[in-house]
Amino acid sequence: MSITQQYLLDTYRAQQHGEAAPPAPGTHDWRLAREMRGYRQFLAVVAGRPAHGRIREALARWLHGRPHVGC
């Protein structure tokens, strides 16, 4: 069963029971992505690593063999 078919079935069942329809697939994707980013930053801070710029720093070390000095 595809996501669309499951959504339509859930919507039909909610309508039959007089309940609110579930959110459409993909409605909260950006919200979830922001929350996951915030959680990864939180874990980095708790582990004692910088929360921002880690990818750029790693790429600079890999490309130039030294840390990137910048903003």
DSSP file (Angstrom, degrees, kcal/mol; ACC not computed):
  #  RESIDUE AA STRUCTURE BP1 BP2  ACC     N-H-->O    O-->H-N    N-H-->O    O-->H-N    TCO  KAPPA ALPHA  PHI   PSI    X-CA   Y-CA   Z-CA
    1    1 A M              0   0    0      0, 0.0     2,-0.1     0, 0.0     0, 0.0   0.000 360.0 360.0 360.0 132.9    0.0    0.0    0.0
    2    2 A S     >  -     0   0    0      1,-0.1     4,-2.3     4,-0.0     5,-0.2  -0.291 360.0-107.2 -80.3 168.7    1.4    3.4   -1.0
    3    3 A I  H  > S+     0   0    0      1,-0.2     4,-2.4     2,-0.2     5,-0.2   0.889 120.6  51.9 -62.4 -39.7    1.5    6.4    1.3
    4    4 A T  H  > S+     0   0    0      2,-0.2     4,-2.5     1,-0.2    -1,-0.2   0.915 109.5  48.5 -65.5 -43.2   -1.3    8.1   -0.6
    5    5 A Q  H  > S+     0   0    0      1,-0.2     4,-2.4     2,-0.2    -2,-0.2   0.914 112.2  49.0 -63.7 -42.2   -3.5    5.0   -0.3
    6    6 A Q  H  X S+     0   0    0     -4,-2.3     4,-2.7     2,-0.2    -2,-0.2   0.900 110.7  51.0 -63.6 -40.2   -2.9    4.8    3.4
    7    7 A Y  H  X S+     0   0    0     -4,-2.4     4,-2.5     2,-0.2    -2,-0.2   0.926 110.8  48.1 -62.8 -44.8   -3.6    8.5    3.8
    8    8 A L  H  X S+     0   0    0     -4,-2.5     4,-2.4     2,-0.2    -2,-0.2   0.902 112.4  49.0 -64.1 -40.2   -6.9    8.1    2.0
    9    9 A L  H  X S+     0   0    0     -4,-2.4     4,-2.6     2,-0.2    -2,-0.2   0.925 112.5  47.8 -64.0 -44.9   -7.9    5.1    4.0
   10   10 A D  H  X S+     0   0    0     -4,-2.7     4,-2.4     2,-0.2    -2,-0.2   0.884 111.7  50.6 -63.1 -38.9   -7.0    7.0    7.3
   11   11 A T  H  X S+     0   0    0     -4,-2.5     4,-2.2     2,-0.2    -2,-0.2   0.915 110.8  48.7 -64.6 -43.4   -9.0   10.0    6.1
   12   12 A Y  H  X S+     0   0    0     -4,-2.4     4,-2.2     2,-0.2    -2,-0.2   0.930 112.4  48.1 -62.0 -46.5  -12.0    7.8    5.3
   13   13 A R  H  X S+     0   0    0     -4,-2.6     4,-1.6     1,-0.2    -2,-0.2   0.900 111.3  50.4 -63.3 -40.5  -11.9    6.1    8.7
   14   14 A A  H  X>S+     0   0    0     -4,-2.4     5,-2.9     1,-0.2     4,-0.5   0.901 110.4  50.0 -63.6 -40.3  -11.5    9.4   10.5
   15   15 A Q  H ><5S+     0   0    0     -4,-2.2     3,-0.8     1,-0.2    -2,-0.2   0.891 108.8  52.1 -65.3 -39.4  -14.5   10.7    8.7
   16   16 A Q  H 3<5S+     0   0    0     -4,-2.2    -1,-0.2     1,-0.2    -2,-0.2   0.819 114.1  43.2 -66.7 -30.9  -16.6    7.6    9.5
   17   17 A H  H 3<5S-     0   0    0     -4,-1.6    -1,-0.2    -5,-0.2    -2,-0.2   0.411 114.2-114.8 -95.3   0.9  -15.8    8.1   13.3
   18   18 A G  T <<5S+     0   0    0     -3,-0.8    -3,-0.2    -4,-0.5     2,-0.2   0.776  70.9 135.4  72.9  26.5  -16.3   11.8   13.3
   19   19 A E      < -     0   0    0     -5,-2.9    -1,-0.2    -6,-0.2     2,-0.1  -0.549  62.9 -85.5-101.9 168.7  -12.7   12.6   14.0
   20   20 A A        -     0   0    0     -2,-0.2    -1,-0.1     1,-0.1    -3,-0.0  -0.453  49.4-106.1 -72.1 146.1  -10.3   15.1   12.5
   21   21 A A        -     0   0    0     -2,-0.1   -10,-0.1     1,-0.1    -1,-0.1  -0.425  36.5-109.6 -70.8 146.3   -8.5   14.1    9.4
   22   22 A P        -     0   0    0      0, 0.0    -1,-0.1     0, 0.0     2,-0.0  -0.344  43.2 -88.9 -71.0 158.2   -4.8   13.2    9.7
   23   23 A P        -     0   0    0      0, 0.0     3,-0.1     0, 0.0     5,-0.0  -0.368  49.6-100.4 -67.0 148.5   -2.2   15.6    8.2
   24   24 A A    >   -     0   0    0      1,-0.1     3,-1.9    -3,-0.1     4,-0.3  -0.310  49.0 -85.8 -65.6 150.8   -1.3   15.0    4.6
   25   25 A P  T 3  S+     0   0    0      0, 0.0    -1,-0.1     0, 0.0   -21,-0.0  -0.333 115.4  20.4 -58.7 135.7    2.0   13.2    3.9
   26   26 A G  T >  S+     0   0    0     -3,-0.1     3,-0.9     3,-0.0     4,-0.3   0.412  86.2 119.5  88.6  -2.5    4.9   15.6    3.8
   27   27 A T  T <  S+     0   0    0     -3,-1.9     3,-0.2     1,-0.2     4,-0.2   0.886  83.5  30.7 -64.0 -39.2    3.1   18.3    5.7
   28   28 A H  T 3> S+     0   0    0     -4,-0.3     4,-2.2     1,-0.2    -1,-0.2   0.101  83.9 112.4-109.6  22.0    5.6   18.3    8.6
   29   29 A D  H <> S+     0   0    0     -3,-0.9     4,-2.2     1,-0.2    -1,-0.2   0.913  80.2  46.4 -63.2 -44.2    8.8   17.3    6.8
   30   30 A W  H  > S+     0   0    0     -4,-0.3     4,-2.3    -3,-0.2    -1,-0.2   0.883 111.4  52.6 -67.2 -37.9   10.6   20.7    7.2
   31   31 A R  H  > S+     0   0    0      1,-0.2     4,-2.3     2,-0.2    -1,-0.2   0.922 110.2  48.0 -62.8 -43.1    9.6   20.9   10.8
   32   32 A L  H  X S+     0   0    0     -4,-2.2     4,-2.5     2,-0.2    -2,-0.2   0.905 109.8  52.4 -63.6 -41.5   11.1   17.4   11.4
   33   33 A A  H  X S+     0   0    0     -4,-2.2     4,-2.2     1,-0.2    -2,-0.2   0.909 110.5  48.2 -62.2 -42.0   14.3   18.4    9.6
   34   34 A R  H  X S+     0   0    0     -4,-2.3     4,-2.4     2,-0.2    -1,-0.2   0.906 111.9  49.5 -64.4 -41.7   14.7   21.5   11.8
   35   35 A E  H  X S+     0   0    0     -4,-2.3     4,-2.2     1,-0.2    -2,-0.2   0.900 110.6  49.7 -65.4 -39.6   14.1   19.5   14.9
   36   36 A M  H  X S+     0   0    0     -4,-2.5     4,-2.4     2,-0.2    -1,-0.2   0.897 110.3  50.7 -65.5 -40.2   16.7   16.9   13.9
   37   37 A R  H  X S+     0   0    0     -4,-2.2     4,-2.3     1,-0.2    -2,-0.2   0.927 111.1  48.7 -62.0 -44.6   19.2   19.6   13.1
   38   38 A G  H  X S+     0   0    0     -4,-2.4     4,-2.2     1,-0.2    -2,-0.2   0.879 110.7  50.6 -63.0 -37.9   18.7   21.1   16.5
   39   39 A Y  H  X S+     0   0    0     -4,-2.2     4,-2.5     2,-0.2    -1,-0.2   0.902 109.8  49.8 -67.3 -41.0   19.0   17.7   18.2
   40   40 A R  H  X S+     0   0    0     -4,-2.4     4,-2.0     2,-0.2    -2,-0.2   0.898 111.3  49.5 -64.2 -39.6   22.3   17.0   16.4
   41   41 A Q  H  X S+     0   0    0     -4,-2.3     4,-2.2     2,-0.2    -2,-0.2   0.902 110.0  51.5 -65.2 -40.2   23.6   20.4   17.5
   42   42 A F  H  X S+     0   0    0     -4,-2.2     4,-2.4     1,-0.2    -2,-0.2   0.930 109.7  49.0 -60.8 -46.2   22.5   19.7   21.1
   43   43 A L  H  X S+     0   0    0     -4,-2.5     4,-1.9     1,-0.2    -1,-0.2   0.874 109.8  52.7 -62.3 -36.9   24.4   16.4   21.1
   44   44 A A  H  <>S+     0   0    0     -4,-2.0     5,-3.0     2,-0.2     4,-0.4   0.916 110.4  46.8 -64.6 -43.0   27.5   18.1   19.7
   45   45 A V  H ><5S+     0   0    0     -4,-2.2     3,-1.2     1,-0.2    -2,-0.2   0.911 111.5  50.7 -66.1 -42.4   27.5   20.7   22.5
   46   46 A V  H 3<5S+     0   0    0     -4,-2.4    -1,-0.2     1,-0.3    -2,-0.2   0.862 110.2  50.7 -63.6 -35.0   26.9   18.0   25.1
   47   47 A A  T 3<5S-     0   0    0     -4,-1.9    -1,-0.3    -5,-0.2    -2,-0.2   0.505 120.9-109.6 -81.2  -3.6   29.8   16.0   23.7
   48   48 A G  T < 5S+     0   0    0     -3,-1.2    -3,-0.2    -4,-0.4    -2,-0.1   0.678  77.4 126.0  85.7  17.9   32.1   19.1   23.8
   49   49 A R  S   <S-     0   0    0     -5,-3.0    -1,-0.3    -6,-0.2     2,-0.1  -0.716  70.7 -90.7-103.3 158.3   32.2   19.6   20.0
   50   50 A P        -     0   0    0      0, 0.0     4,-0.1     0, 0.0    -1,-0.1  -0.430  28.0-147.5 -66.3 143.0   31.3   22.8   18.1
   51   51 A A  S    S+     0   0    0     -2,-0.1     2,-0.3    -7,-0.1     3,-0.1   0.734  77.5  45.4 -84.2 -23.4   27.7   22.9   17.1
   52   52 A H  S    S+     0   0    0      1,-0.1    -1,-0.0     2,-0.1     0, 0.0  -0.909 107.3  19.5-123.2 148.5   28.2   24.9   13.9
   53   53 A G  S  > S+     0   0    0     -2,-0.3     4,-2.1     1,-0.1     5,-0.2   0.616  71.5 131.4  79.5  14.1   30.7   24.7   11.1
   54   54 A R  H  > S+     0   0    0      2,-0.2     4,-2.2     1,-0.2     5,-0.2   0.889  73.9  47.3 -69.1 -37.5   31.8   21.1   11.7
   55   55 A I  H  > S+     0   0    0      2,-0.2     4,-2.6     1,-0.2     5,-0.2   0.933 113.0  47.9 -69.1 -45.1   31.4   20.0    8.0
   56   56 A R  H  > S+     0   0    0      1,-0.2     4,-2.2     2,-0.2    -2,-0.2   0.902 112.4  50.5 -61.3 -40.6   33.3   23.0    6.7
   57   57 A E  H  X S+     0   0    0     -4,-2.1     4,-2.2     2,-0.2    -1,-0.2   0.911 111.0  48.1 -63.5 -43.3   36.1   22.5    9.2
   58   58 A A  H  X S+     0   0    0     -4,-2.2     4,-2.2     1,-0.2    -2,-0.2   0.900 111.8  49.6 -65.8 -40.9   36.4   18.8    8.2
   59   59 A L  H  X S+     0   0    0     -4,-2.6     4,-2.9     2,-0.2     5,-0.3   0.891 109.7  51.9 -64.7 -39.0   36.5   19.6    4.5
   60   60 A A  H  X>S+     0   0    0     -4,-2.2     4,-2.8     2,-0.2     6,-0.8   0.917 110.7  47.8 -64.1 -42.7   39.2   22.3    5.1
   61   61 A R  H  X5S+     0   0    0     -4,-2.2     4,-1.5     4,-0.2    -2,-0.2   0.905 114.9  46.3 -63.1 -40.6   41.3   19.8    7.0
   62   62 A W  H  <5S+     0   0    0     -4,-2.2    -2,-0.2     2,-0.2    -1,-0.2   0.900 120.3  37.4 -69.8 -41.3   40.8   17.2    4.2
   63   63 A L  H  <5S+     0   0    0     -4,-2.9    -2,-0.2    -5,-0.2    -3,-0.2   0.895 134.8  18.9 -78.4 -41.0   41.5   19.6    1.4
   64   64 A H  H  <5S-     0   0    0     -4,-2.8    -3,-0.2     2,-0.3    -2,-0.2   0.541  92.6-124.3-112.1 -10.5   44.3   21.7    2.9
   65   65 A G  S  <<S+     0   0    0     -4,-1.5    -4,-0.2    -5,-0.6    -3,-0.1   0.666  84.6  77.2  73.6  15.2   45.6   19.6    5.7
   66   66 A R  S    S-     0   0    0     -6,-0.8    -2,-0.3    -9,-0.1    -1,-0.2  -0.975  90.6 -84.6-149.3 160.1   45.0   22.4    8.2
   67   67 A P        -     0   0    0      0, 0.0     2,-0.4     0, 0.0   -10,-0.1  -0.349  45.5-111.9 -66.8 147.6   42.0   24.0   10.0
   68   68 A H        -     0   0    0    -11,-0.2     2,-0.7   -12,-0.0    -7,-0.1  -0.664  25.2-154.5 -78.7 129.6   39.9   26.6    8.2
   69   69 A V        +     0   0    0     -2,-0.4     2,-0.3     2,-0.0    -1,-0.0  -0.932  47.4  96.4-107.8 114.3   40.3   30.1    9.7
   70   70 A G              0   0    0     -2,-0.7    -2,-0.0     0, 0.0     0, 0.0  -0.900 360.0 360.0-170.0-164.1   37.2   32.1    8.9
   71   71 A C              0   0    0     -2,-0.3    -2,-0.0     0, 0.0     0, 0.0   0.474 360.0 360.0 -62.2 360.0   33.9   33.4   10.2
